[in-house]
Amino acid sequence: MGLPAKDITHLVGHLGGGDKDAWEELLPLVYDELHRLAERYMRLERRDHTLQPTALVNEAYLKLARWKKGPWHNRSHFLAAAALVMRQVLVDHAKTARRAKRGGRQGKISLGDVLVSFEERSLGLVELNDALDHLARHDERSGQVVNLRFFGGLNFEQIAGVLEVSESTVVREWKYAKAWLYRELGEVN
């Protein structure tokens, strides 16, 4: 089953120092989790999407290897960063497809899929990304909570660890972010 989380955290800690061996050791240990994240994202995309989960994982991993924002604090922090990179890969792909179609319609994402317990609304990945970016400019930590929760697949306890705040703060930020995004995205539709 691979190394325990503390050993993965140890490897992740070496990434920031430019340890290339750590990158090679890490991929097989986190690949399944990254692939599950990619599959989750791809379920939200249109059925005829040209990007497959394996390609998304590979492209994200290559971007992470060049990313200078490390080091990451632990396994959860690394996976959250990977999730954010996957989000950007998908957004870039959607923007490219949109340009290629000269403004044509893109695949839709249900807001109910993105932020649990909302009434059904339909929006594109680019619109969702823009709204999340706007939220992060308005309230950086709330934006981080949404990214870590939805895109990173982390629970409140893990998010609290990554952000170094209390779990109750994360829950409060999550509720605020959901309300803010609901209002913001409601105006788009």
QUINORTA-V246721 format. One record per backbone hydrogen bond with DSSP energy under -0.5 kcal/mol. NH is the residue of the N-H (numbers start at 1). CO is the residue of the C=O. Records with the same first field share a line. If there is no record, write none. Layout:
NH: CO + CO
//
This chain:
7: 4
8: 4
9: 5
10: 6
11: 7
12: 8
13: 9
14: 10 + 11
15: 11 + 12
16: 12
17: 14
18: 15
19: 14
20: 18
22: 19
23: 19
24: 20
25: 21
26: 22
27: 23
28: 24
29: 25 + 26
30: 26
31: 27
34: 30
35: 31
36: 32
37: 33
38: 34
39: 35
40: 36
41: 37
42: 38
43: 39
44: 40 + 41
45: 42
49: 46
56: 52
57: 53
58: 54
59: 55
60: 56
61: 57
62: 58
63: 59
64: 60
65: 61
66: 62 + 63
67: 63 + 64
72: 12
78: 74
79: 75
80: 76
81: 77
82: 78
83: 79
84: 80
85: 81
86: 82
87: 83
88: 84
89: 85
90: 86
91: 87
92: 88
93: 89
94: 90
95: 91
96: 92
97: 93
98: 94
99: 95
100: 96
101: 97
102: 99
103: 98
104: 98
109: 123
111: 121
113: 110
114: 110
115: 111
116: 114
118: 115
123: 109
125: 107
128: 124
129: 125
130: 126
131: 127
132: 128
133: 129
134: 130
135: 131
136: 132
137: 133
138: 134
139: 135
143: 139
144: 140
145: 141
146: 142
147: 143
148: 144
149: 145
150: 146
151: 146 + 147
152: 147
154: 148
159: 155
160: 156
161: 157
162: 158
163: 159
164: 160
165: 160
170: 166
171: 167
172: 168
173: 169
174: 170
175: 171
176: 172
177: 173
178: 174
179: 175
180: 176
181: 177
182: 178
183: 179
184: 180
185: 181
186: 182
187: 183
188: 184
189: 185
//
